[in-house]
């Protein structure tokens, strides 16, 4: 008997659950397709079995869509009685009366809602949010005003008031709310700054809201000079507006008042470095260095100050000899003061790169790197990084097999790490330069699967170069000459490299390397910081080979030149757009889209940030 009862119970339960599932599926199907007549009975059945906000809203919507207004009003009132804690339902009832020409009834509901919920901060926020989501901004403001009157200072509603004033276009009141919040609680400084940055476009040359904020900050910093928060906000404001000189002056004034030994100025100088204002960055770092060696930021400032020179050299690439020599003297002076140690390794490596790559002092750079490798206490990875630079300089000196030996050592030590992949790629190029294309290709095939996207892309490009052009002429002469010219280019021997490239075009005028040669010449001028000539060659490539494999590469290089070297934002955007819309299969699409969004000031999603 018990078994029979159990079986009946299980069968009934299963049948009930199956029926509920079927009703939900049919309700979902008809509702999603906008067939509210057919959806109504199923939504009603589901709601009767499960009274949730989701099931109610679907049932209520179906009633309205099928012109059953009074039935909708009736079940909405019942739902308010059933769930008196959800403020959305009374707001919906008020909306119902508004749409049915009963404004007085709607107003009565809204006012009662405000009155009954003004004593609880949680309820104030719920009602405020419900009104705001329905676009009833004036009612949101009334709720906040009533809440502030009753709650006093027990709960700050400044952020909510600021949002409402923004929606009402009352920008002065919005700004006042943010600043009043800061005056009462300085812990909100970062939150207020984030909110203001989201609501004010600081990149606009003229922005009335930004002007209002500036005026208010200046007034408050002068009238309430004992309160540093407004001086700090002014520094932040000038930084957002990229008025870096004013920001630095403000930071120095605050630093003196706080006796903070330059920490604030140091952080601001780092911001200047990130924004490539190296002159002001150095001014900030020097200010901190004047505090003396005993202060904690002194050593970091030494490194950061020199790094601005390194960045300037590597980005401009065309500084005159006297300027470069002065920079080298600054590095040497710092090394003499600080010594050669693990802590100064970055300085040593930067000096070696300036000497080897920009002043033709390769022997001095190699000697400096060899000495650096003997510094006690270096980690294995630090030694490998020095080896990599040393190998690069051996290539410059045409000692390519010495370089190959070092690349292989790094590859063997770090087979599954980025530095190992980089070394394997550079070693593959050694064999490519030497004309051993098959071995180079075998190494590149491995690297195409690399977890390092940059290395994998470089390997793919060199692999395609070899595959597409090796053997196009009967004696392989063109490809061998091209590889030799690439080596000369790597060694900064631009004239002989160009002669060799041109000889290929003369001997093989219809060879597939013609577009590669234009790209190589553009890269040569980029290495020398001659951006205009580089653009000329990239334009030639795009004019003659717009349908070929290198067109997207040329567009990306053009975009990079305009963005990072010539400061022409509009032309950079133009190049990145062409990649996205005309070369959708390009390896550069993702990066081009990211740069485009940054240039336009769009908010990056998580994928872009990664």
C-alpha positions, 0 to 999 in steps of 0.5 A, a space after each residue: 500500500 505504501 509503495 502504491 501511494 509513493 508511486 502515485 505521489 511521484 507520478 503526480 509530482 512528475 506530471 505537475 512539474 512537466 506541466 509547469 515546464 511546458 507552460 513556461 516554455 510556451 509562455 516564453 515562446 509566444 511572449 518572445 515572438 510578441 504573440 501576447 494573445 497566445 502567451 496570456 493563458 500560459 503566463 497566467 498559469 505560470 504566475 498562479 503557480 509561481 508568484 515572482 516579479 518576473 512571472 508577474 511582469 509578463 502576465 501584467 504586460 500580456 494583459 495590457 497588450 491584449 487591452 484587458 486594462 481593468 483586469 491588469 489594474 486589478 491584479 496589480 493592486 492585488 500584487 501590491 497587497 501581496 508584496 508591499 515591500 517592492 516599490 516598483 509596483 506602486 510606481 507601475 500603478 501610478 503609470 497605469 493611471 497616468 496612461 488612463 487619464 487619471 493624473 490625480 490618482 497617479 499623483 496621490 500614489 506617488 506622493 504617498 510613496 514618497 511620504 511613507 518611505 522617507 524615514 529609511 535610507 534603504 527605502 529612499 534609495 529604492 524609490 529614488 531608483 524606481 522613479 529614475 528608471 521610469 524617467 520620472 526625474 522630478 519625482 526622484 528629486 522630491 524623494 531625495 529632498 524628503 529623505 534628506 530632510 528626514 535623515 539629516 546627515 545620517 546618510 549622505 545622498 550627495 551622489 544621488 542628488 548629483 545624478 538627478 541634477 545631471 539629468 535635469 541639466 543643473 550642472 552647478 548643483 551637481 558639482 556642489 553636491 560632489 564637493 559637499 560630499 568631499 567636504 564632509 567625507 574625504 574618503 569619497 575623493 576617488 569615487 567623486 573623481 571617477 564620477 566627474 570623469 564619467 560626466 565631464 569630457 575633459 578632452 574638449 577644448 571648451 566645456 562649460 561644465 568643466 569651466 564651472 567645476 574649475 571656478 568652483 574649485 578655485 573659489 573653495 580652495 581660496 575661501 577654505 584654504 585650510 582644507 587641502 581637499 580642494 587644492 588636491 581636486 584642482 591638481 586632479 582637474 588640471 591633470 585631467 585637462 592635460 594642463 600639466 604645468 598648472 598641475 605641477 605647480 599645484 602639486 608642489 604647493 601641496 607638497 610644501 604644505 604637507 611636508 611630504 618629501 615630494 611623494 605627490 610630485 613624484 607620482 604626478 611626474 610619472 603621469 607626465 611620463 606616461 603622457 610623453 611630456 618628458 620636459 615637465 616629468 623631468 622638472 617634477 623628478 628634479 624637484 623631488 631629487 632636490 630633497 636629497 639622498 636621504 629621502 625615500 624617493 631619491 633612487 626611484 627618481 634617478 631611475 625615472 628621470 633617466 628613463 625619460 631620456 631613454 624614451 625620448 631617444 627611442 621614440 624620436 630616433 633622430 636626436 642630434 649627436 650633441 643631444 645624444 652625447 649629453 644624455 650618455 653623460 647623464 647616464 654615466 654620471 648616474 652610474 658613477 654616483 650609484 654604482 653598478 648593481 642589481 638596482 642600477 641594471 635598468 640604467 645600464 641596459 638603457 645606456 647600452 641600447 642608446 650607445 649601440 642603437 643610436 650613437 654607433 658605439 656598439 663596442 662600448 655597449 657590448 663591453 658595458 653589457 659584459 660587465 653587467 653580467 658579472 654583477 653579483 646577485 643577478 637572477 637567471 632571467 636578468 642574465 638572460 635579458 642581458 644576453 639577449 641585448 648582447 646578441 642583438 649587438 653582435 648582429 649589429 657587428 655582423 658577428 651573427 654566429 656569436 649572436 646565434 650561440 647566445 640566442 640558442 642558450 636563452 632558447 634552451 633555458 626558457 623553452 616555454 616562456 616568452 623570452 625563449 620564444 623571442 630568442 628562438 625567433 631571433 635565431 631563426 632570423 640568423 639562419 634566414 639572413 644566412 640563406 638557410 631558409 629551410 632551417 629558418 622555416 622549421 623554427 618559424 613553424 614551431 613559433 607560429 604556435 607560440 603563446 606569445 601573440 607578438 612572437 607568433 605574428 612575427 614568425 608568421 610574417 617571416 614564414 609567409 615571406 619565405 614561403 611566398 618568395 623562395 624559389 620564384 626565380 630559378 636560381 633563388 638569387 632574389 631571395 638571398 639578396 633580399 635576406 642579405 639586405 634585411 641583415 644590412 637593414 638590421 645593422 643600420 647600414 641603410 645605403 648598402 641595404 637600399 642598393 641591394 633592394 634596388 638591384 633586386 627590382 632591376 634584375 627581377 622587375 616583376 618579382 613578388 618582393 616588390 611590395 616587401 621592398 617598399 615596406 622595408 624602406 619605410 621601416 628603414 626611415 622609421 628607424 631613423 626617425 624620418 617619418 615623412 619619408 616613411 609615410 611616402 613609401 607606405 603610401 606608395 605600397 598602398 597605391 600599388 599593392 592595395 590588394 596584396 598581403 602587406 596592405 594592412 601592415 602598411 596601414 597599421 604602420 601609418 596609423 602608428 606614425 600619425 598617432 605616436 610620432 606626428 600627433 595627427 589623431 584624425 589621420 591615425 583614426 582614418 588608417 585604423 578604420 580602413 583596417 577594420 572595415 577593408 581588411 576584416 581578416 587582418 591580424 591587426 584588426 583587434 589592435 586597430 579597434 582598441 587604438 581607435 576606441 582609445 583615440 575616440 575616448 570610448 570606454 574599453 571593454 574587458 577584452 580590449 583592456 586585456 
